[in-house]
Amino acid sequence: MKQKRVVFLMSDTGGGHRAAADAIRAAMEQRYPGQYTYQLIDVYRRYTPFPFNFMPEIYPRWVNHMPTSWGLGLWFIDSRSRNRLAMAVINQMWKQGIRRMVEEHPADVLVSVHSLFNRPAMRALEATLLERPPFVTVITDLVSTPAFWYERRVERCLVPTQAAYDRGRLFGMEPHQMRITGLPVHPRFVEGLLPKDQARARLGWDPHKPAVLVVGGGDGMGPLFSIAAALNRKRLDIQLVIIAGRNRLLKRRLEAQHWNQPTIIHPFVTNMPELMAAADILVTKAGPATICEACIAGLPIVLSGAIPGQEDGNVTYVVDNGAGVYAPGPDRVADTVAAWLAEGPAALAERSARAQALGRPNAAWEIAEEIHVQAQRAPIRTRLGKRSKGADPTLRPTPEDNWVI
């Protein structure tokens, strides 16, 4: 049987897009071994002009050092009219590169895990091919989903939450196009979760002291050092575990400190399932992937910060469902952790249960099944293909046909 080709559109603007694609690919390889080949394309890097091709470098600096301007930008384009104008400008600048991408990467099913590439890719498919592959969007924002995500011509739009589904309806998606699956978490994470006592034994942690896990993402972003220092000043009866990620300077600074409790400092780790299974409290920014992993692990969350506009809804999602609290700033984080510990083990166990109730451990497999179904479809004739068979008076220009300005 000939292998079908799955092409993922993503970019390394933050770690969530690649992680989502990796999770889906792993689930498909488990469920449909040998049936597919996979290509992962960093569209910004390879197919957009300057300065967009540097977005993997620009994005972390922007959200870390100018978060307010990032949030204002998202707010400005979050309407149908302004979003359409923004996409017209983007399409004009990206058109040649995106068309080249379509020509260089033939697919049996196209999967986008990045909001900015859906409409330019669909327009390129419609403008250059007589028949196009089915197109699946997997939304990797949790709640505050930008309007860019919702391309109305896709076959399936898979969303993580009810709020993301509702926003899709607001931006013109039909119910039959969408499905709430949850955010894809790698099967390795789900399968790697252990009972707390077993996880602690493997890690060599104290089996009795409460464990607080502080995470700043793969790149150690945010005020992680200040948070750790604020917790240290509290002199709590805990064991503190800090993930510095790839930030070597941060790791050295942490290692140079005097700690008032047992403290373990890790660089970038690959055993996050064990760490989350062993911990009692997670301190992290409001990134969607980490929130979803924590919920699957039943780990209550202290949210130390959020990217304005992009992650505000994540905070509401966690807080309103009782999975954690929002405590921006190092001192508020430390005060919250101290208050939770003072409530005792029963209250902490209740918070853990509420977090776990939000978890969707099967999301990656559900998404894999959806992509598999679409991959079995025949190619879809494009508007170009329909015109090539003769003028059709029922074909009328769509708003997308008039985006070029």
C-alpha positions in Angstrom: 0.0 0.0 0.0 1.4 3.4 -1.0 2.1 5.7 2.0 0.1 8.9 2.1 1.8 12.2 2.8 0.9 14.4 5.8 2.4 17.9 5.6 2.4 20.0 8.8 2.6 23.8 8.6 4.2 25.3 11.7 6.9 27.6 13.0 9.2 27.6 16.0 7.6 30.8 17.4 7.4 29.4 20.9 7.5 25.6 21.5 3.8 24.8 21.3 3.5 24.5 17.5 6.3 22.0 17.0 5.2 20.1 20.1 1.6 19.8 18.8 2.8 18.5 15.4 5.2 16.0 17.1 2.3 14.8 19.4 0.0 14.3 16.4 2.7 12.5 14.4 3.5 10.2 17.3 -0.2 9.3 17.7 -0.6 8.6 14.0 2.5 6.4 14.0 1.0 4.4 16.9 -2.5 4.2 15.4 -1.6 3.8 11.7 2.0 2.4 11.6 3.6 2.5 8.1 0.7 4.2 6.4 2.0 7.7 6.3 5.1 9.8 5.7 5.4 13.2 7.4 6.9 16.5 6.6 7.2 19.4 9.1 7.7 22.8 7.5 8.7 25.9 9.4 6.8 28.2 7.1 8.2 31.5 8.5 11.8 30.3 8.2 11.6 28.8 4.7 8.9 30.5 2.8 8.3 34.1 4.0 10.4 37.2 3.2 12.4 39.4 5.5 11.6 40.2 8.3 9.1 37.4 8.8 11.7 34.8 8.2 13.2 35.9 11.5 10.0 35.5 13.5 11.4 32.5 15.5 13.9 34.9 16.9 11.7 37.9 17.1 8.7 36.3 18.8 10.3 35.4 22.2 12.0 38.8 22.5 8.8 40.6 21.6 6.6 38.8 24.1 9.2 39.0 26.9 10.3 42.6 26.5 7.3 44.3 24.9 4.3 42.2 25.9 1.8 45.1 26.0 2.5 46.0 22.4 2.0 42.3 21.4 -1.3 42.2 23.2 -2.5 45.5 21.6 -1.6 44.1 18.2 -3.7 41.0 18.8 -6.6 43.1 20.0 -6.4 45.3 17.0 -6.8 42.5 14.4 -9.4 40.6 16.4 -12.3 41.7 14.2 -13.6 40.5 10.9 -12.8 43.7 9.0 -9.4 44.4 10.4 -8.5 40.7 10.2 -9.4 40.6 6.5 -7.3 43.7 5.9 -4.3 42.2 7.8 -4.6 39.0 5.8 -4.7 40.9 2.5 -1.5 42.6 3.4 0.1 39.4 4.5 -1.0 37.5 1.4 0.4 40.2 -0.9 3.8 39.9 0.8 3.9 36.1 1.2 2.2 35.1 -2.0 5.2 33.9 -4.0 6.8 32.0 -1.1 3.6 30.2 -0.1 2.9 29.2 -3.6 6.5 27.8 -3.8 5.8 25.9 -0.6 2.7 24.3 -2.1 4.6 23.3 -5.2 7.5 21.8 -3.3 5.5 19.8 -0.8 2.7 17.8 -2.4 0.4 16.3 0.3 -2.5 13.9 0.7 -3.6 15.9 3.7 -2.4 19.3 4.9 -2.4 20.0 8.7 -1.8 23.5 10.1 -0.8 24.0 13.7 -0.1 27.8 13.3 -2.7 30.5 13.0 -1.0 32.7 10.4 -0.6 30.1 7.7 -4.1 28.8 7.2 -5.5 31.4 4.9 -2.3 32.1 2.8 -1.9 28.4 2.3 -5.5 27.9 1.3 -5.3 30.8 -1.1 -2.1 29.4 -2.7 -3.8 25.9 -3.0 -6.8 27.4 -4.7 -4.7 29.7 -7.0 -2.1 27.1 -8.2 -3.7 23.6 -8.2 -6.6 22.1 -10.1 -7.1 19.8 -7.1 -6.0 20.3 -3.5 -5.6 18.0 -0.5 -8.0 18.1 2.4 -7.0 20.8 4.9 -7.1 20.3 8.7 -6.5 23.1 11.2 -5.4 22.1 14.7 -5.7 25.1 17.0 -2.9 25.3 19.5 -4.1 28.3 21.5 -6.3 27.2 24.3 -9.0 29.9 24.8 -7.9 33.3 23.4 -7.8 32.1 19.8 -7.0 34.8 17.2 -9.3 35.3 14.3 -6.4 34.1 11.9 -7.1 30.5 13.0 -10.5 30.3 11.4 -10.2 29.7 7.7 -13.7 28.9 6.5 -12.7 26.7 3.6 -10.9 24.1 5.6 -12.4 20.6 5.9 -11.9 20.3 9.6 -11.0 22.7 12.4 -10.1 20.9 15.6 -10.3 23.1 18.7 -9.1 22.6 22.3 -12.0 24.1 24.3 -15.6 25.2 24.1 -14.5 28.8 24.1 -12.3 28.2 21.0 -15.3 26.5 19.4 -17.6 29.5 20.2 -15.1 31.9 18.7 -15.0 29.8 15.6 -18.7 30.2 15.2 -18.3 33.9 15.7 -15.9 34.1 12.8 -18.0 32.1 10.4 -17.1 28.5 10.9 -19.9 25.9 10.6 -20.6 23.4 13.3 -19.9 20.4 11.0 -16.4 21.8 10.4 -15.4 21.9 14.0 -14.8 19.4 16.8 -13.6 19.9 20.4 -10.7 17.5 20.9 -8.5 19.2 23.4 -4.9 20.2 22.8 -2.7 17.4 21.5 -0.2 16.2 24.2 2.4 13.7 23.2 1.5 10.1 23.8 4.9 9.7 25.6 3.7 12.2 28.2 0.4 10.4 28.9 2.1 7.0 29.0 4.9 8.3 31.2 2.7 9.4 34.1 3.3 7.3 37.2 1.7 7.2 40.7 3.3 9.9 42.8 5.2 7.5 45.1 6.7 5.7 42.2 7.7 8.9 40.4 9.4 10.3 43.5 11.2 7.0 44.1 12.6 7.1 40.5 13.6 10.8 40.9 15.1 10.4 44.4 12.8 13.0 45.9 11.7 13.0 49.6 8.5 10.9 49.7 7.0 13.1 52.4 7.8 16.8 51.8 5.5 18.7 49.5 7.2 19.3 46.1 6.9 22.6 44.2 7.8 22.5 40.5 8.8 25.8 38.9 8.8 25.9 35.1 9.7 28.7 32.7 9.2 26.8 29.4 11.9 25.2 27.3 13.8 28.5 27.1 13.5 29.4 30.7 11.5 32.5 29.9 9.9 34.9 32.4 11.0 36.0 35.9 11.8 32.5 36.9 14.8 33.5 39.1 12.8 36.1 41.0 10.0 33.6 41.6 12.5 31.0 42.9 14.1 33.7 45.2 10.7 34.7 46.6 9.9 31.1 47.4 13.3 30.7 49.0 12.6 33.7 51.3 9.5 32.0 52.6 11.6 29.2 54.2 8.7 26.7 53.5 8.9 23.0 54.5 9.1 21.9 50.9 11.4 20.5 48.2 11.8 22.9 45.4 12.4 21.8 41.8 13.3 24.4 39.1 13.5 23.8 35.4 15.9 26.4 33.9 15.4 25.0 30.3 18.0 26.0 27.7 18.8 29.2 29.6 22.4 28.4 30.8 22.9 31.8 32.4 19.8 31.3 34.5 20.9 27.8 35.5 24.3 29.2 36.7 22.6 32.0 38.7 20.3 29.5 40.4 23.1 27.1 41.2 25.1 30.0 42.8 22.3 30.7 45.3 22.1 29.6 48.9 18.8 27.6 49.3 16.7 27.4 52.5 15.1 24.1 51.5 16.2 21.0 49.4 16.4 22.4 45.9 17.0 20.7 42.6 17.9 22.7 39.5 17.5 21.1 36.0 18.4 22.3 32.5 16.1 21.4 29.7 14.4 18.1 30.6 12.8 15.2 28.7 11.1 13.5 31.7 8.4 16.1 32.4 5.8 13.3 32.9 7.8 12.0 35.9 8.4 15.5 37.3 4.7 16.5 37.1 3.6 13.2 38.5 5.9 13.6 41.5 5.1 17.3 42.2 2.2 18.7 44.3 2.1 22.3 42.9 3.2 23.7 39.6 4.3 27.3 39.1 4.4 28.4 35.5 3.3 31.0 33.0 -0.1 30.5 31.3 1.2 28.6 28.3 -1.4 26.3 26.8 0.7 23.2 26.4 2.0 23.3 30.0 -1.5 23.9 31.3 -2.9 20.9 29.5 -0.1 18.6 30.6 -0.5 19.7 34.2 -4.3 19.0 34.1 -3.7 15.5 32.7 -1.2 14.9 35.5 -3.7 16.3 38.1 -1.3 19.0 39.1 -2.8 22.3 40.4 -1.3 25.4 38.9 -0.1 28.8 40.2 0.0 31.0 37.1 2.8 33.4 37.5 2.1 35.5 34.3 0.4 35.5 30.9 1.2 37.0 27.5 -1.4 39.9 27.1 -4.1 39.0 24.7 -2.7 35.7 23.7 -2.9 33.9 27.1 -5.5 36.0 29.0 -8.2 33.4 28.3 -6.0 30.6 29.6 -5.9 32.3 33.0 -9.7 32.5 33.0 -10.0 28.9 31.9 -7.7 27.6 34.8 -9.2 29.9 37.5 -12.9 29.5 36.6 -12.5 25.7 36.6 -10.7 25.6 39.9 -7.6 24.1 38.5 -5.4 26.9 39.8 -5.0 30.6 40.6 -3.5 33.6 38.9 -0.7 35.2 41.0 1.3 37.5 38.8 4.6 38.6 40.4 7.1 36.6 42.4 5.8 37.7 45.9 2.2 36.8 45.0 3.4 33.4 43.7 5.2 32.7 47.0 2.3 33.9 49.1 -0.1 31.6 47.1 2.1 28.6 47.5 2.4 29.2 51.3 -1.4 29.6 51.6 -2.0 26.4 49.7 0.4 24.4 51.9 -1.2 25.9 55.0 -4.6 24.5 53.9 -3.3 21.0 54.3 -3.1 17.9 52.2 -6.9 17.4 51.8 -7.3 20.8 50.2 -4.3 20.2 47.9 -5.8 16.9 46.8 -9.1 18.6 46.0 -7.3 21.1 43.8 -5.5 18.2 42.1 -8.8 16.5 41.3 -10.3 19.7 39.8 -7.2 20.1 37.6 -7.4 16.5 36.4 -11.1 16.9 35.5 -10.0 19.4 32.8 -7.4 17.0 31.3 -8.0 15.5 27.8 -5.4 12.8 27.6 -6.8 11.3 24.4 -6.6 14.5 22.3 -3.7 13.5 20.1 -5.3 10.2 19.2 -8.6 11.9 18.4 -6.9 14.4 16.2 -4.9 11.5 14.5 -8.2 9.8 13.7 -9.6 13.0 12.2 -6.5 13.4 10.0 -6.7 9.8 8.9 -10.3 10.2 7.8 -9.4 13.2 5.7 -6.4 11.5 4.2 -8.8 8.9 2.7 -10.8 11.5 0.8 -10.3 12.2 -2.9 -8.5 15.4 -3.8 -10.8 18.5 -3.7 -11.3 20.4 -7.0 -10.3 24.0 -6.5 -12.0 27.1 -8.0 -9.1 27.1 -10.5 -9.9 23.5 -11.4 -13.6 24.3 -11.8 -12.8 27.3 -14.1 -10.5 25.1 -16.2 -13.5 23.0 -17.1 -15.4 25.9 -18.4 -17.0 29.0 -17.1 -19.6 28.3 -14.4 -22.1 31.1 -13.8 -22.6 29.9 -10.2 -19.0 30.7 -9.3 -18.9 34.2 -7.8 -16.0 36.0 -6.3 -15.6 35.4 -2.6 -14.3 38.0 -0.1 -11.0 36.1 -0.2 -10.7 36.6 -4.0 -10.6 40.4 -3.3 -7.9 40.3 -0.6 -5.1 41.5 -2.8 -4.7 45.2 -2.5 
